[in-house]
Amino acid sequence: MIKTFKTPREKFPILNNKIQLSSCSQSALHVEVKNAINRYVHSWEEEGMDWEGWMTACENARSIFAKMINASPSEVAIVSSVSHGVSSIATSLSNKARKKVLITDFDFPTIGHVWLSHSDQYDIEFIGGNENGIIGVEDYLNSIDEETLIVGTSHVSYYNGYKQDLKEIAKVVHGKGSYLFVDAYQSFGQSIIDVNEIGIDMLSTGLQKYALGTPGLAFLYVKQDLAKSLVPKITGWFGQSNPFGFDIKNVNYGEHAKRFDTGTFPMINGFAAEAALNILNQYQMSDIEKYLQHLSRVAIDEAEERGLLIKSPTDVEKKGSNTAIYVNNASEVEHRLREKNILVSARNDVIRIAPHFYNEEEDIKKAVRELARFIN
Ligand SMILES: Cc1ncc(COP(=O)(O)O)c(C=O)c1O
């Protein structure tokens, strides 16, 4: 664990008057991300259009992201959301003989919505966990069989921050000849992700949560060898081998993951993404991870001391930054904390305290103290 982390807090102006602990939903705005968005606006206003500059920002974001997960840029597509990424995958596998799709109870609901909308093509089943929402490797082992085409799961739970051992899961999934899809929206930007080391076949994440960016742009990683056997039905001119051939009569998918690009990139979000990823890369992801484990320890100790019910794992190595505390009127409490300039995020029956590297111990203690006052 790392107990202090030197972040220039002045680069996040909101921290001057608010305690932002909502990185599981939206992380704080860094001045360089704001400047990048303004650069796009400026180029639009002053130059009229700058396709080359706009495309460069998006391609840079793609390349930086690829490097961060130890992939090559040709294995990464630019999509608009994780929902879009998963939908593209769902449409691209219908030529496969196996038809069983396994997702988990603790995935973000959009994963269920996407796959269930393809029930005419696949048999969708859920892997359930124990009463704390924890799914063990043995649960995967018991659910996957020779019919299983793909297993979709989340690296870190959006609800209670539970972090899975993906490497062990990948072994089980591949042992049965199935593909592994990972939703990394709650881990990218706060955890090391190495798709090769773990053995991930496909992964999607956006930038809004721990990656310091905006919604509107997300990435879809598809392993090189696999991509060429997939035929996405969500497509468009950017997904073609030569978008600027303007050939309306033929579909010629681009190489590798490029075939999952669709229409014009969300340029303004590309500017934000490039800047956000460059900021994250100024730090070692392993240091961010260890510091957030320390802040988790602080949150858990503080909550236990006040008798609050913690819904997250209390072993900080088995969780991400988010510490979920049970509150029966969570969204009301979120609003009341906001009035005190403390930004947390409610989900169902929990308040999620989700710090990033720019937060300090005192932020967490103050938030838990105020939360305890409302609960009691
Ligand atoms: C783990 C996870 N996956 C997916 C989503 C939704 O992603 P999108 O809106 O980009 O489809 C969220 C949003 O909170 C999330 O936490």
The ligand as an ORCA input file, in Angstrom:
! r2SCAN-3c Opt
* xyz 0 1
  C     -19.170     -1.523    -15.333
  C     -19.991     -0.661    -16.246
  N     -20.238     -1.070    -17.488
  C     -20.964     -0.343    -18.343
  C     -21.507      0.859    -17.959
  C     -22.321      1.631    -18.952
  O     -21.504      2.005    -20.006
  P     -22.080      2.785    -21.287
  O     -23.035      3.807    -20.783
  O     -20.831      3.380    -21.883
  O     -22.701      1.802    -22.161
  C     -21.270      1.345    -16.676
  C     -21.827      2.649    -16.266
  O     -21.909      2.994    -15.112
  C     -20.494      0.563    -15.800
  O     -20.243      0.958    -14.542
*
